[in-house]
C-alpha cells in the first residue's frame, strides 16, 4: 500500500502568540446558521494523507488506484480566525476523499463498451450536524457497466465572535470530473494532448477468433481542493487514475488506426467577400488562423486529441505608392523561395517568411504550423495529424481607379491595387490529403501625379522616428526605425517618402555568476560550493535562489548566500565590460534590408542639415551594441567572489543610406544609469545592482538583489 503526503497553504502558516486568547474547537460556542465569511481575517493550512494509492496527484503523476483497491484520503486542517478584538479562534475541521471502482472485472460483448462514458455523473448531497456541519457528496461515474464512485466530505465550524457569527476557514474538495486538468508537475495548465479513459490489452490475450480477451481499463479523473473563507485564495488540483480489468467475450476485429483532421479559419485585420475571401486592407496586416481538431484512434478505440494551429499573415510595406505611370502598378509579383525552420518541442513550430516584389512595392507573407506528438497506450510515439502550408502562387495585380484630386499645379489620380496570392494547404498524416487553395489579397493605394507645369525639386529634408511593436505570438518586443524624406517642389507641393527598417528587439539583460557556476546564469544557482583555504582546510558557501520577476522591459533577480565570515568585511568592485561592437564604425554594420537605386534622388539637391556621404548600397544597416556593468562581491579576507552580477540592456543601432547620404540615429542612443547600493539586514548585508535605461521613449530596468548572511 503506497502512502504520499502533500501540503497546501492558504494565507500564512499558523503563528501562535501568547498575547492572544485562544478558542479551540472543543469550546461550546455555537452560532447561527447564517455566518459571516472570513475572507479578510481567516487562514487555514492543510495536510493530505493518502492510503491505497501511489503518485503525486499531478497530471503527469496521477494518484493511481489499483484493481480491487479503495483510495482513502484524509485532509487534516488547522483553521484560525482573529476577530476585531484580537481574540483568536481555532479549530481542526476534517475533509476526506474516498475513491473506488464497484467491480474488479467488467465483462462486455464489444470492446467499445469498455470505454462508453456517461458524461454526467450521478450526484447525491447531504448535510448533518451543527458546528461542525458535515457536508457530503457522493458521485457515481458510469463507464459501461462499471461504476466508479467518489465519496467526498468536509466539515465547517461556525463561532460567535466580536464580528458576529463567523464561518471558520476550511478546505473543500470540489466535485470530480473526467480527465486530467492538463497540468504539469509545476501546476501550470497548458495546451496538451489529454485523455480521460483508455484500454490496452494485457500480455498474451489478443485473439482473432471468438474468445475471452482481457484488457486493462484505466479511467482518469481530477478535482480541486480549495481553501474557503481565507484571506488569500489557494486551490490545489488532484488527478486520480483508477485501473480495473475488462473482458470482451466476442470476436474482435481490430481495425487499422485512424487519423482525422478538421479545421476552421479565423481572419483578423482585413475583410472577406465572395469574390475575394481574404483581403488585407491598406495599412493593415491580414492574419489567418487555421484552428484544427486533430484526432488519433488506435485499434482498440482509444482516442487521442489535440488542437494544432497554423498561421499566415500578409502585409504591404508601403500604404501609398507613388509611380510615374499606371503600368508601374501592374504585373505579376516576383517571389523569393522560402524555407520552414523548426523551433520548440511538442508542439514543434515550423515558421517561414516569403517576400514578393512588384515594382518598388514589397509584400511579406509570414507562415507557421505546429506538430504535436502523443504517446499511445503501448508507449508508441504518434505524430498527430496537422495542416501545413505547401506552396504559394502570386497572380497578376488588378488596378482600379478610385479618384482624382485636382490642384492648381498638378492632378493626382489614385488607384486601388490588389495583388492576389493563392496559398495551398495540405493535411499531413490523414488518409485524405485534403489539398485546399485559399486566396489572400494584398491591397494598397497607387498614386500618379500629373503636373500641369513640370515643377522643380528645390529642397529635400530628412526626419527620423520609430514605432514600437509589443510582443505577440512568438515574437519579442520590437522597434522599427523610420526615416521620412520630405521633397519640396517649386510649385509648393511637398511629398513625403517613408523608409522603415526591419524590426529589432530591445530587452533587458541580467545574470549572476557564483562559485557553483562555470559561466554567468540567467537564473540563480542553488547548492553548496566548497573551496579550499589555508593549510588544506576547507570552507563553504550555501546558495539559495529567490524570485525572478521579468517581462518585456523589466527583469529582477533575487538570490542569497550564507558564509562563515563577517559580511561587514566584504569588499566590492564595479567595472564596465567591453562592448561587443563599437558604435560609429559604419562599414562594419550589417545589412538589414536594401532598396532599388531608383529611389535615390540627386545628392546635390539642397537640404537644411548636412549629412555624411556613404558609398554603401541604398538601404538599412544595423549593429548590436551592448556591454555589461559588472559588480563583484568578494569574500572577506579572500580573492574569491561570492557573486558576480552583470546588468545591461540589449540595444541596436542602425542607419539608412539614401541619396548617397548616411542618415544616423545617434540621437537615440540609450540614456543609461548604473546604480549600486547596500543595506544592513539581520546577520548580513543586501546588495542591489541596477541598470536603468531610457531608449526610444521607453523605460527599461534590470537588477540583481543579492543577500549575504553569516551562518
PyMOL commands that set and color helices and strands:
alter all, ss='L'
color gray80, all
select helices_A, chain A and resi 111-114+326-329+534-536+567-569+586-588+597-599+666-668
alter helices_A, ss='H'
color red, helices_A
select strands_A, chain A and resi 5-10+22-23+42-51+63-65+70-82+88-91+94-101+105-108+117-128+133-143+146-156+158-161+164-167+170-173+177-178+197-201+213-228+235-248+258-268+270-271+278-280+286-297+303-306+309-316+320-323+334-335+341-343+348-358+361-371+373-375+381-383+386-394+398-406+410-428+436-451+457-469+478-489+494-500+504-505+507-513+527-532+538-550+554-563+571-576+590-594+619-624+629-634+641-650+652-658+661-664+671-681+684-695+698-710
alter strands_A, ss='S'
color yellow, strands_A
deselect
rebuild
show_as cartoon
